[in-house]
């Protein structure tokens, strides 16, 4: 898939290609370094990096600023988190100064421009799986900061539903009951989910709301 091909090229160029094989990945862009909302976002992403790592997820950020800016800005991000102002974050930041990668991946925000009138990168999130396929894309405007706790929740759902024949309902959180996928016959569902399958009665009489405790 094109997205992963491009990301793999980035990992190769940053000597990270051997670490991404077999893992899930997140590529996320932000408008500019040294800006208020972006600083809070990357600060939160850094705080949650251990949680993403537990889930075998490799993160990589992107902005249109230089490597030197990224290094300097990393000090601010760490200081924002109340930590030592080091030139290092738990994930790399791609320096896409020519907007080459942002253009290829459709990451530019046509409504937000810099002082020279050039479009800025939007707040894009791409999640891809070990099968090299895009699993999720989210686009936020430059004025709205992302919720990285929600992105973590989405990863939990994606990983669970990738390996189990279930779906996660609205507002699902890890540990909540899940839903049996509609294509799974009742008899097979009973075998797959020994903790039980529970159906909610509806006026239509159709038994399509089938719940089961989250499988291990």
N, C-alpha and C positions, 0 to 999 in steps of 0.2 A: 504494500500500500504506500502511496506517495508520502503521506505524513511520516510514517515510520522510517521510510528511506531517508528522508531529509534529516530526521532526528538521529538516525544511526550515523549519518555523515558528521553531524555535530559531535556526537560522542567519540567518533574516531579522531576528530580534530582536537578533542580535549583529552584524548587518551583514556576515555571511559568506556570504550566499546565492549571490553571484556566483562565489565561489571553489569551491563544492562541485559545481557543474554538471559532469557528465562524469567525475567522480571516484568512486573508492571511498570508503567512509566507515566509521569505527568510532565507536560511541557506547558508552562504558563508565562504569559507576557504581561508587561506593565508599561504605562506610557513613558515615564522618564525617571531617571535617578534623581535623588535629592528633591523629591516632591512629597507632600505630607501623606496623602492616602497610600501611595506606593510604599512608603517607609513602614506604615502600620501593617500593611499586607505582608511584606516580606519578613517583618518581625514575627508575625503570627505563624507564617510558614516555617520559619526557623525554629520556633518553639515546638511546633508539631512534627518536625522532621523525625524525631525518634519514633513517633507513632506510625508515620508512613513507612519508615524502615522496617518496623515490626511486621508490616503487611507486605513486605518485599516490593516496595514501590520506590523507584528512583525518581527524584525530582530534578528538574532543570528549568531555570527561568530565562527570560529573554527581554532585552530592552534595546533601544536604538543608541545607547550611549557607549562610550569607550571602555576598554578593560580597565584603564586607570581610574575612570569614574566609578566603575563597579567596585574596585578595591577600596577606594576612599569612602564611598557610600556605605560599604559593608561595616565600616567603623561606626557610622551613625546608627545603622540598624541594630548592631549589637548593643550600643549604648542605650538605644530606645528600649531594648529588652532588659536593661539593667545589668548588662554583662560587660566584660572587658572590651574596649573598642578595637577589635582585631580586624585585619583585612581578610577575614575568612568567614564564610557561611557554610552550613551543612549541605549546600547544593551549589552547583556552578551557575553563573549567569552568562548567557551568550551575549557577546557584543555584536549587535547587528546594526552597526553605524550606517551602512548603506541601505538599510531596510530590505535587503535582498530576501532574507528568510521570511520576514514579516509579510512581504508582498506575495511570496509563493504560497504562504499558508493562510492568506486572507485575514491577517491580524491588524490591519490598519483601520483606525477610526476616522471616517471622513469628516466628522463634525468637530474633531479636536486637532488643533494644529499648533506648532511651535511658533516662536517669534519670527521665523523665516517663512512661515506659511506652509511648512511641510507637515503632512499628517503624522500624528502620533500613533503608537501601537495601542490597541484597546486592551481591556482586561480579559484575555482569552484563556480558557483552560482546556487542554486536550488530555484525555486519559486513554491510554492504549494498553492492551493486554499482551501476554507473552506470545500469543498467536499472531502478533504484528498487525492487529486490526484495531481501528479506532473504536473505542467503547463509549465515549462521551465527549461532547463539546459544549462549552458554556461561554457565552459572550456577555460581558458586562460593559456598560459605558464607562468612560474615564472618570466620571463623577461619583460612581458607586463602588465602594470597596467590597471585595469578595468576602464570603464567609468560609474560611478554611476548615472550620469544624464540619460544615455541610459537605465540603469536598471529601473530607475523611469519611463521613457517613456514606456518601455515594460510593466510594471505593469499597467499603464494607459490603454494600449491597451488590455491587458489580462482581466482587469476588465470590460471594455466596451464591448468587444466581448463575454464575458461570459453571459451577460444579454441582449444583443441586437443582432439581426440577421444581424450583419455587420462584415466586416473585415477591417483592417487598411492597406492602401497601403504603398508603399515604402516611407521612410522618413516622415511618418505621425507624426504629433504633435497634442496634445490636442487642439481642436477647428477647426482643418482642416476637410475637407469633408472625409467621409468614403465610403466604398464600400458595396453594397448590396450582401449578400452571394448568390452564384450561385443556391443554392437549393430552393430559395424563388421565387415563381411565381410572375410575374409582377403585377397582380391584388392585391395580398396580400401585395406586397411591397408598392403599392400606399396607401393602408389603414394604414400600419404600419408607414409610413414616410410621414406625411402630409406636410412637407416642400418641398416635391418634390423629384422625382428620375430622374436623368439626365444621358443619355446614350451617350457615345462617339462613333462616327462613325468610323468604321474600314474597311480596304480593303476587309476583308473576308465577310463583311455584317452581321457578328454575333454581337448580342447586349449583350455581356457579361460584358462590362465595364460599370457598373451601379453605379453611385455616388449619395450620399445624404448628406445634412448637418449633422454634428454629432448630433445624438439624445440626448435629455436630460437624 
